[in-house]
Amino acid sequence: LANGNIDGAAYAATAASFNPVDFDADAIARLAKAAGMKFIVITAKHHDGFNMFHTRVTPYNIVDATPFKRDVVKELAEACKKEGLAFGVYYSTIDWHHPGGNTYIEGNSNPITAGQEAFNVAQLKELLGNYGPIAEIWFDMCKPTAAQSRHFEETVHALQPQTMVSGRVWNHQGDFTVMGDNAEPKVRVEEPWQSPASMFPETWGYRSWQERGDVQAKVRENIS
């Protein structure tokens, strides 16, 4: 799948066994609030193209393609509202499941086809139109044209003007700057910024080779 030696059809078929029956959006929101968090951002769609919300533009989503059949993004949005937390979504404009989108380019700098652009815009309209107030859209990856970046930004702000758009929409269309992964600025930045930091810098997901060490020490390190 893209930059891994994985058959795309075989990867997609694993959705049929994805059944997170212990998912509890209310418990997550309560824990976040108790920890002092002000907002939660959930991955609505990552590079592999699987959708954690009930999108109408592809059946490759948690409601239509899994035995779970529940909209995780919707449940978490509602839980955050109950707890007074702001709610945002991460959205990858790269989609290895989309036709023509499964060729990896170094740095995830894939150009966006016209079909992919339309697909992304349709999903942005769903996310901004069906899930209540969205505090931010955390765009990620790809190499859009300036016109495509404007199209994404304008789609978001036409529906929810208050929504913050991440700098990884590219071409200077974001509302806040995003540092490189696990990186912090060396100088004072005179604008809002975020640093995407993973628990373990070597990986953003489960890897069998990842040395986990002292997890509590890593928690303290990230919080500080």
N, C-alpha and C positions, 0 to 999 in steps of 0.2 A: 504494500500500500504506500504509494508515493516513494519515500526514501527508505522503506523497509522491504525486505524480501518476503512480502505477505500478499497472497492472492486477495484481490479486492472483494470478490464474491464470497470467499470463505470468511473474510473479516466481517462483512456485513451480516452474514448468517448468524454470527454470535449474538446479535440483538435478540434473537428468538429465545435465548436463555437468560436474558438480563431481567432480573426480577427483584429489585431492592425493597423487599417487603418491610424492612425495618426503618425505611425512610420516614422521618418525623419532622416536618417543617416547623411545627410549633416548638418542639424541643430545641431545634437549632437556633431559632430566633430568640428564645428565652435565654439560652446559653450565651449567645452573642451579646445580648443586652446586659446580662449579669457581668460579662467580662469587660464592659465599658465600650463596646463597639458602637459606632454610630450608623453604620451601613453595612450591607452585605451585597456582594457581586457574585452572581452564579454564572457558570459557563452555559450559555444557551446553545451554542454550537462551536465545536473546536474544529481543527483542521480536517479531521477524518469525516466530517459532514454529518455525524449523528446529532439529531436535535433532541434536546431535553425539554422541549415544549411541543404542544400540539399544532405544528405548522400544517397548513393546508396545501403547500406547494410541493411536498414530497412525503411519501409514506414512511420514509426513513426517520422515524421519530418515536419517542418513548411511548406514545399512546397507541399508534398504529402498528408498530413493529415488535413490541415486546408483550409478554404476559402481564406486566405491571399495569399498563393501560391507564396510568395517571399522569397528569401534567405537573411535573416537578417544579417548573418555573412558576406556574400559577399558584401552586400551594405555598411556595416560599414567598412569593410576592404578597399573598394574603396574610401569611404569618408575620412578615415584617411590618405590615400595616397595623396589625393588632398590637405589636410591641413598640410601635413608634420609631421603627428603624427605616432609614432610607433604603431603597432597593435599586440595584443596577444589574446589568447583564453584560457579560463578555460575549463578543461575537467575532468569529474568525471569518474574514472575507475570502480566505482560501477554503476550498471545499474539495477534498480529494475524492469524494463520492459523486460529485457533479460531473457530467460528461465533459471531457476535455480538461478536467482540473486535476488529473492524477499524475502529472509529470512533475517531479520535484526539481526545483531550481535552487541552487545554492543560496542559503540565507532566507529560504521561503519567499523569494522575491518573484513569485509567479505573476505574470500579467493577468488581467481580468478580461475575459471575453465579454462580448455584449450579452450573451445568454446568462453568464454568471452575474453580471451587473444587475440584470433584471431580476434574477432569482434573489440576490441579496436585498434589493430594494423591496421586493414583495415580503420578505421575511422581516425586514425592519418595520414595515407598516403593521405587520401582525404584532410584533413585540411592543411597539409604541401605542398600538390601538386597543390591545386586548388584555393588558396586564396592569392597568392602573398607572400611577405616576412612576416614571423611571428616572432615577437620579443621574445615572450615567450609562452610556453605551461604551464599553471598553473594546473598541475595534483592535484588531491585531492582524499582522502579517500582510503579505502580497505587495504588489507594486502597481497601484492604480495610476491612471492618468490624472492630471489636475481636474479635468472635467468629472471623472468618476468620483474623486474625493469630494468635490463640491456636491455631486448628486447624493452621496450618502449623507453628508452633513445636512444638506437642505431637507432631505427626507425626514431626518430625525427632528429637526427644529420646526418644521412645518406642523408636525403633530404634537410635539411637546417642546415649546421654546426653552423651557428651563433645564432640559436634559443636557448634561455635560458630555461632550464628545471627546474621546481620547485622542492624543496626538498621533496615534498609529492609524488614523484615517488618512494620514500623510498629506503632503502638499500644503502644509500650513493651514489646514482647515479645522484643527482640533481646538478645544477649549482649555486643555491643559497638556503640558509636556509629559512625555513618558520617557524615563531613562532606559538604558539597556537593561536586560535581565540581570537581576542581582547587582545592580550598579547604582551608585549615588553620585550626584554632581560634585565636582572638585571646587567649584566656585559658587557664589551666591546666585540663585536663579530668581529673577524678578518677575515670576509668574507662577501660577499653580503648577505643581508637578507631582508625579508619583513614581515610585520605583517598584516594579514587579519583582517580588522576592519569593523564592521557593524555600521550603523548609530545608532541603538539601540542594545546594547550587548545581550539582551535577545532573539533576533530572527534575522534570515537572510531573512525572507520574510514577507508577510502580515500575521498578526495575529490579530484577533478582540480584543484580550485582551491587546494588546500592548499599554502602556501609551506613547504617543508621546510628550507631553509637549511642550517645547519651541524648535521648529525645528531649528530656526536660531542659537540658542545657541549651539545646537548639531553640526551644520555645523561648527561654529567657533571652537568648541572643537576638532573636527576631523581634521580640517586643521592645527591647532596649534600642 
